[in-house]
Amino acid sequence: MTIARGTWGVAVHPARGQTVLGDRGLVTARPDGILAVVADGLGHGAEAGRAAEIAIQSAGEQPGSTLVEILERCHARLQETRGAAISLAAWNDRERTLSWLGVGNVEGVALRAGAPSAPPLPRLLLRGGVVGDKMPPLHSETVAMPDGGVLVLATDGIATGFEKEVDVGRDPQAIADSVLARCWRGIDDALVLVARLRARER
C-alpha cells in the first residue's frame, strides 16, 4: 500500500482456534509526514477486536495531534471496553525524525536503509499499563531516522527479536509477510506493520 511519503504493508493471523482478530493497524498522513498505529485489544475474539478498532478509529480522527494527545483520546474512548495495548509512531519527513510512544506490549523497531546487517536504531521504549484502564505517565521519544529507513511494529503474537534477518531492501508487504511466517507464536493474535519512510522532495 502507498501513502504520501511512504509505503507500507501489514500481515495478520488470529491465534490458534480463533477466527476473529483482536489486533488492528493503521498508517495515515500527517501534515509533516505519516502516523503509524498498532492496537492489540486485550484477550481474544470479538471484544478484543472491538477495543482495537475503537483505538484505531480514535487515533485516525486527528492524526496531526501530538502522540500524547492521540493516546489520551484513545484512553478516553476505551473506558467502556476491555482496553488495549497501543504503540504510535510519527515520521517527520522534513526533519527526518521518528517520534514514538507505546503503552503495553506492541513492540517497535526502526531499521536503517542499506545492508541487512546495518545496526538497528533504538527500540521503542514500552511503558506498562493498559490504554482504557491504567495509563502510565506519557512521554514520547524522538530519534533521528535516515531517509528510506523501515519502521516495524508488532503485537505480542510475534516473538521478540523479529527484526533479525529482515532485509530492509524488500517491499514492506514482503517484509511483513516474512516476519509473520518466521515469528508467529501461535498462542496469540499477531499483527506486523511495516512502513518505509521517505523524505519529501525539496
Backbone torsions as a table, in degrees:
resi	resn	phi	psi	omega
1	MET	NA	149.2	-176.6
2	THR	-122.3	139.2	173.3
3	ILE	-136.1	159.1	-179.6
4	ALA	-50.2	126.4	176.0
5	ARG	66.4	30.5	174.4
6	GLY	175.8	158.2	171.3
7	THR	-124.0	153.0	-177.8
8	TRP	-151.0	163.1	177.7
9	GLY	-147.8	158.6	179.4
10	VAL	-141.2	140.5	176.8
11	ALA	-129.0	138.0	-174.4
12	VAL	-137.2	157.7	173.2
13	HIS	-159.2	126.3	175.6
14	PRO	-69.8	160.0	176.2
15	ALA	-60.7	154.5	177.4
16	ARG	-54.5	132.5	179.4
17	GLY	86.6	-3.2	-179.8
18	GLN	-109.3	148.7	176.5
19	THR	-114.2	-15.0	-180.0
20	VAL	-108.6	130.3	-180.0
21	LEU	-86.2	132.8	179.3
22	GLY	-97.5	10.2	-179.0
23	ASP	-115.9	149.0	177.6
24	ARG	-140.9	153.5	177.0
25	GLY	-138.1	155.5	-178.3
26	LEU	-150.2	139.1	165.6
27	VAL	-128.9	127.8	-178.1
28	THR	-144.3	163.3	-176.7
29	ALA	-78.5	146.0	167.9
30	ARG	-118.8	162.9	178.0
31	PRO	-56.6	-30.7	-176.9
32	ASP	-111.1	13.0	-179.1
33	GLY	158.8	-127.9	179.3
34	ILE	-137.3	160.5	175.7
35	LEU	-120.4	130.9	174.3
36	ALA	-116.8	135.6	-177.4
37	VAL	-136.0	136.0	169.6
38	VAL	-130.3	130.5	179.9
39	ALA	-123.5	135.2	179.0
40	ASP	-121.0	102.9	177.7
41	GLY	-64.7	140.0	-177.7
42	LEU	-61.6	135.8	178.8
43	GLY	80.7	-148.7	-176.4
44	HIS	-132.9	171.5	169.3
45	GLY	82.4	-163.7	-171.3
46	ALA	-62.0	-40.0	-177.8
47	GLU	-69.6	-35.4	174.5
48	ALA	-65.1	-42.6	178.2
49	GLY	-63.1	-38.8	178.7
50	ARG	-62.9	-44.8	179.1
51	ALA	-62.3	-44.4	-179.9
52	ALA	-64.7	-39.2	-179.9
53	GLU	-66.5	-41.0	177.0
54	ILE	-61.8	-40.7	179.5
55	ALA	-62.1	-45.7	-178.9
56	ILE	-65.5	-43.2	178.1
57	GLN	-62.1	-41.6	-179.9
58	SER	-65.5	-41.7	179.9
59	ALA	-65.9	-35.4	-176.6
60	GLY	-79.9	-9.4	-177.1
61	GLU	-66.9	-44.2	-179.5
62	GLN	-135.4	72.9	-173.4
63	PRO	-66.5	-15.0	178.1
64	GLY	-82.1	-5.3	177.4
65	SER	-66.4	166.3	173.7
66	THR	-66.6	158.6	179.6
67	LEU	-62.7	-36.5	177.7
68	VAL	-63.3	-44.3	178.6
69	GLU	-62.3	-41.0	179.5
70	ILE	-63.0	-45.2	-178.1
71	LEU	-69.1	-34.6	175.6
72	GLU	-65.4	-36.9	176.3
73	ARG	-65.5	-43.0	176.4
74	CYS	-60.1	-43.1	-179.6
75	HIS	-59.1	-44.4	-180.0
76	ALA	-64.0	-39.9	-177.3
77	ARG	-75.1	-22.3	-175.6
78	LEU	-93.8	6.8	-176.4
79	GLN	-59.3	-33.9	-176.8
80	GLU	-96.5	16.5	178.1
81	THR	-118.4	-177.8	177.0
82	ARG	-77.7	-6.7	177.8
83	GLY	89.8	176.3	-174.8
84	ALA	-154.9	157.3	164.6
85	ALA	-91.8	133.8	-175.7
86	ILE	-137.8	135.3	170.1
87	SER	-125.2	139.0	-178.5
88	LEU	-124.2	146.6	174.6
89	ALA	-143.3	132.2	179.9
90	ALA	-119.4	121.5	178.5
91	TRP	-96.4	121.9	175.4
92	ASN	-99.1	107.7	-171.4
93	ASP	-80.4	-12.1	174.2
94	ARG	-83.4	-44.9	-178.6
95	GLU	-87.1	-11.7	-177.2
96	ARG	55.1	54.5	176.9
97	THR	-129.2	155.3	176.9
98	LEU	-122.2	120.8	175.3
99	SER	-106.6	138.3	-178.5
100	TRP	-147.6	161.7	-174.3
101	LEU	-158.9	133.0	-179.7
102	GLY	-140.9	137.7	172.7
103	VAL	-123.4	121.6	-175.8
104	GLY	104.1	-150.1	-169.7
105	ASN	-121.8	35.4	171.0
106	VAL	-88.7	106.6	-174.7
107	GLU	-76.0	154.0	176.7
108	GLY	-141.1	141.2	176.4
109	VAL	-144.4	145.0	177.1
110	ALA	-112.9	132.1	-177.4
111	LEU	-117.9	137.1	-179.6
112	ARG	-74.5	148.9	172.2
113	ALA	-68.7	153.1	179.8
114	GLY	122.5	-145.6	-177.1
115	ALA	-67.1	148.0	178.0
116	PRO	-57.8	-24.2	-178.1
117	SER	-86.3	0.8	-179.7
118	ALA	-59.2	137.5	-176.2
119	PRO	-65.3	140.8	179.1
120	PRO	-72.7	157.2	170.4
121	LEU	-76.5	171.5	-179.4
122	PRO	-56.0	147.5	176.9
123	ARG	-76.1	155.7	173.7
124	LEU	-61.8	127.3	176.4
125	LEU	-80.6	114.2	-178.1
126	LEU	-91.4	138.8	178.4
127	ARG	-107.1	139.7	-179.9
128	GLY	-68.6	146.7	179.1
129	GLY	142.3	-179.8	178.1
130	VAL	-134.7	123.4	177.0
131	VAL	-70.8	122.6	-173.7
132	GLY	105.5	-8.5	179.7
133	ASP	-135.6	-85.5	-177.8
134	LYS	-115.0	110.4	-177.4
135	MET	-103.1	135.1	173.8
136	PRO	-80.0	171.9	170.4
137	PRO	-58.7	139.8	-173.4
138	LEU	-108.1	127.1	176.1
139	HIS	-146.1	119.9	177.3
140	SER	-80.6	156.7	176.1
141	GLU	-116.8	151.5	179.7
142	THR	-128.0	132.5	177.7
143	VAL	-126.8	151.3	173.4
144	ALA	-67.8	136.7	-176.5
145	MET	-132.6	112.3	-179.9
146	PRO	-62.1	148.4	176.4
147	ASP	-57.7	137.2	178.8
148	GLY	86.1	1.0	177.7
149	GLY	-68.6	170.8	-175.6
150	VAL	-123.6	131.1	173.8
151	LEU	-101.9	132.3	175.6
152	VAL	-125.4	124.0	173.6
153	LEU	-116.5	136.0	-175.8
154	ALA	-144.4	136.0	176.9
155	THR	-77.2	175.0	-171.8
156	ASP	-77.6	3.0	168.5
157	GLY	-76.1	-6.2	177.6
158	ILE	-105.8	131.9	-177.5
159	ALA	-65.7	142.6	175.2
160	THR	-59.2	144.6	-176.2
161	GLY	90.7	14.9	-176.8
162	PHE	-61.6	-20.7	-177.2
163	GLU	-75.5	-12.8	178.6
164	LYS	-65.7	139.9	178.5
165	GLU	70.6	8.8	175.6
166	VAL	-73.8	128.5	175.0
167	ASP	-94.9	103.7	-173.8
168	VAL	-68.4	-11.5	178.0
169	GLY	-78.9	-11.6	-177.7
170	ARG	-79.6	165.7	175.3
171	ASP	-63.3	141.7	-179.3
172	PRO	-53.0	-39.4	179.3
173	GLN	-65.3	-39.6	178.2
174	ALA	-64.6	-38.2	177.3
175	ILE	-63.9	-46.5	-179.7
176	ALA	-60.4	-44.7	179.5
177	ASP	-61.9	-40.8	-178.9
178	SER	-66.2	-44.6	179.2
179	VAL	-61.8	-44.2	179.2
180	LEU	-60.6	-45.1	-177.9
181	ALA	-64.2	-37.4	-176.3
182	ARG	-83.0	-33.1	-163.3
183	CYS	-120.9	2.1	178.0
184	TRP	-63.3	128.6	-176.0
185	ARG	-85.2	-20.9	177.2
186	GLY	87.4	-30.0	-173.9
187	ILE	-88.8	-4.0	-178.6
188	ASP	-147.3	158.9	172.6
189	ASP	-57.0	148.8	-178.3
190	ALA	-135.6	137.7	174.1
191	LEU	-142.0	132.8	175.2
192	VAL	-122.8	122.8	177.1
193	LEU	-115.2	128.8	-179.0
194	VAL	-125.9	129.0	178.6
195	ALA	-129.3	131.2	171.9
196	ARG	-93.4	130.8	-170.3
197	LEU	-105.9	117.0	-177.1
198	ARG	-115.0	138.7	174.3
199	ALA	-80.9	148.4	178.7
200	ARG	-72.3	152.2	177.2
201	GLU	-70.0	140.8	-176.3
202	ARG	-101.8	NA	NA
